[in-house]
Amino acid sequence: MSAPRVVLVGKPGCHLCDAAREVVAEVTGRLGEGYEERSILDDAALHDAYWERIPVVLVDDVVVDYWHVDASRLEQAIGRGRK
């Protein structure tokens, strides 16, 4: 089983991360995609790369959005990677 294409990077207690999770869950659910969450508190490389921009949403390891996640942009990014 392959890893999900969509990754939400954030941390516990982040209100922007909570809002981003709602958008990511809605879009990925509607499109039949999975997603996973990763915390900057558990991964030093993610912390170094993104601590000032969380939440960050990546699709196929490319940053799609940060701080405020736009559903349309996320949907387009998911669509671009489909075959």
C-alpha positions as CSV (number, residue, x, y, z in Angstrom):
1,M,0.0,0.0,0.0
2,S,1.5,3.4,-1.0
3,A,1.6,6.4,1.3
4,P,-1.2,9.0,0.8
5,R,-0.4,11.7,-1.7
6,V,-1.8,14.5,0.5
7,V,0.1,15.4,3.7
8,L,-1.0,18.0,6.3
9,V,1.9,19.3,8.4
10,G,1.0,21.0,11.6
11,K,1.0,20.5,15.4
12,P,-1.4,19.9,18.2
13,G,-3.2,22.9,19.6
14,C,-2.9,24.9,16.3
15,H,-6.3,26.5,15.5
16,L,-5.2,27.1,11.8
17,C,-4.3,23.4,11.6
18,D,-7.8,22.4,12.9
19,A,-9.3,24.6,10.1
20,A,-7.0,23.1,7.5
21,R,-7.8,19.6,8.6
22,E,-11.5,20.2,7.9
23,V,-10.7,21.4,4.4
24,V,-8.3,18.6,3.6
25,A,-10.7,16.0,5.0
26,E,-13.6,17.3,2.9
27,V,-11.6,17.6,-0.3
28,T,-9.8,14.3,-0.1
29,G,-13.0,12.5,1.0
30,R,-14.9,13.9,-1.9
31,L,-12.2,12.9,-4.4
32,G,-11.5,9.5,-2.9
33,E,-8.0,10.3,-1.8
34,G,-6.4,9.5,1.6
35,Y,-4.3,12.0,3.6
36,E,-2.0,11.8,6.5
37,E,-1.0,14.2,9.2
38,R,2.5,14.9,10.4
39,S,3.5,17.0,13.4
40,I,6.5,19.3,13.4
41,L,6.9,18.3,17.0
42,D,7.7,14.7,15.9
43,D,10.0,15.4,13.0
44,A,13.0,17.7,13.2
45,A,13.2,18.1,9.4
46,L,9.6,19.1,9.1
47,H,10.0,21.5,12.0
48,D,13.1,23.2,10.4
49,A,11.3,23.4,7.0
50,Y,7.8,24.6,8.0
51,W,7.6,25.8,11.6
52,E,6.8,29.4,10.6
53,R,4.2,28.3,8.0
54,I,2.0,25.7,9.6
55,P,-0.3,24.3,8.6
56,V,1.2,23.3,5.4
57,V,-0.5,21.0,2.8
58,L,1.6,19.0,0.4
59,V,0.4,17.0,-2.6
60,D,3.0,14.6,-4.1
61,D,5.7,16.3,-1.9
62,V,4.9,19.8,-3.3
63,V,3.6,22.6,-1.1
64,V,0.1,23.5,-2.2
65,D,-0.9,25.9,0.6
66,Y,0.1,27.1,4.0
67,W,-1.6,29.0,6.8
68,H,-5.0,29.0,5.1
69,V,-5.8,26.1,2.9
70,D,-7.9,26.8,-0.2
71,A,-10.2,23.9,-1.2
72,S,-10.0,24.8,-4.9
73,R,-6.2,24.9,-5.0
74,L,-6.0,21.6,-3.2
75,E,-8.5,20.0,-5.5
76,Q,-6.6,21.2,-8.6
77,A,-3.3,19.9,-7.2
78,I,-4.8,16.5,-6.5
79,G,-6.3,16.4,-10.0
80,R,-2.9,17.3,-11.7
81,G,-1.3,14.2,-10.2
82,R,-3.9,11.7,-11.3
83,K,-3.3,9.6,-14.3
